[in-house]
Amino acid sequence: MKFAIAISMTFLLASSVLAQGNVIEKNYKKNISFIRLDSTYKAQSTVIEYDNFLVLLELPAIEKSLYRKNGLDKETEQGQILLDYLQAQFDKPVKYVFSSHSHLHTLSGILPFLQTDSKIVTTTDNWETCVRNGILSSEQIGEYLSNIITVDKDTTFFKNSDYPIELVYLDSSDVYYTPTDDYLMFYLKKDKILHASCTAWIKDIDYKRLKNYTYNSRLDGLFRAIKAKDLNPKTIIRLEHNTLNNPNNVEYAFSVKEIKQTMSKAITTEELKEHLSKIVLTESYDSLINYAIAIQLHPNLIRITALQNLEEKRYAVAIKLATFLNLYFPGSARYIDVLGECYFALGDYEKALYYDNHLHNFSENYGIDNWKNRKWDE
């Protein structure tokens, strides 16, 4: 199968990579750059330069090892590194930071930006979720309340400038498959670029080598949103880069045309979950292994399918999938937790306690207390 995700050369100006410490910059267009820290697990901030100030789309200053709900001191240090670089490189203040959703990888490290009077723009629900997740201390929340701008409808910033940004608001409608209930996309109408962040979930695999592959259902939701909001993007920008599907070395920007071609030749993750459940019921583990290898199946899709069967009380299927998951990707607390929860829901407390004890070596975020909260023991 021949496939490549490319971006039209008309959108691509000379690309350069600058490094200062652990900051990496890629110039994309005259006024747009992608900037990330080399510790942020591929996630980037998109910097839009105006005459007298900068706008950031997302602020992923979080480290891979610190992807958690509490203890954000290190992320504050990372945010300061990013801010220092921006001020030195552009010699302009960061006036706004736009955040699409409440996951900490899009807003961690915000304190230095608030301290220099940047405005944070996100939805009301997303900001309240960030606060509950410990993005700032209670004192800081009160101190910087005036720096928070909440947007709960389609809104245009810099309407009278040469480069307006349309904030596209998506509610909790199931048709959009957004990672959080409320979500913002950022449409740069002048260049027909849609900054979709995590809704543009494109697998970093070599499609040229695969006869069969899947795409994430979020892409269906993304194109439903584009149609519902009457947008006309030619390019999609996402939060993380791909290393295999960027022949023009634009790691975050993807042609809408090529994305649609990919989708036309693949199955959705929803269809995949149904297929995995069917294999477990009717075929052998060998069949499941062969299928997983053939499509380079991400283990999290197996996890999601196991949990879906668990919620539907199809315990035998859930346990088989969870067992296969831990053989396919061993040693992950997140996946061990699924297997333990399956046995807990089934009522096999001896095995559930075994996995609970093992999980204590990893994190308090997993284990029997969380399983009880889902009321499997009633």
C-alpha angles and dihedrals in degrees: 000000000000115000139152132165107221139164124225112263089229087073095046121084124178108312122215134176120217125184129194112173104312097340119109122193130190119189109220106170136354093279102018129080135169113224129181141160115244088234096059099086096246097310118132145193117230110221119205114194122213127179096269107013148021132244121205122206103207127348108224100174093142121119121232090240093051101054096135141106101255141038103050099167092109091049089054089056089050091049090053091052090052093046093048090052093049093050092048095044100043102020089218133109122253101243100178139018112198116202123194100201146352102266108119094236088074099049111019115127094034097135097087089050092051089048089059090049099257114161118233114215121196140118123292094244093047093051092047089051091050089052092051089049093056101254088151136009118261090254092051092049090059094042095053101034091115090057093063118091116187122203120193101167139038106297135174121217122199090013094166096044129092090255115041121182119214114210106211111205120210119189129206094283110143092226092075098054091211118175091238133030093254121036140177128209122189119224119198096197096183091064096026091240122148115200098208099163111186097003087071094071105171118170116239097230135121103258091186090071098048129085092188130028143154136231127208118259089233087079089061089052091047093056092044087055092048090053095043092050094043094237125160109201123169093186134040122206118203134190099245129046129238119222099193104042104049108088091169091049094244094136099187104033124081134183114247089218093056093045090054091049089053092050092050091060099043143062125244124250088248090058089045092055090053091049093050091051090050093050091052091051100044109022142043133271087253089063090050092049092048092049093047092051093045095056097031088241115209110232093228090067088058089049092051091048092050091050092047090055090045092055089049088052093242089140099168092055092044093052093047091051093045091049091050090047092058091048092047093047110015128190100032115131090208092059096039086054091059092053092049092049091051091056091044091053090048090053096246093134095169092064092037091056090048091059092040090057090048091051091057086076090063115035145330088233090081136054145053099331090060092045091053090053087063087057098234089146096061 
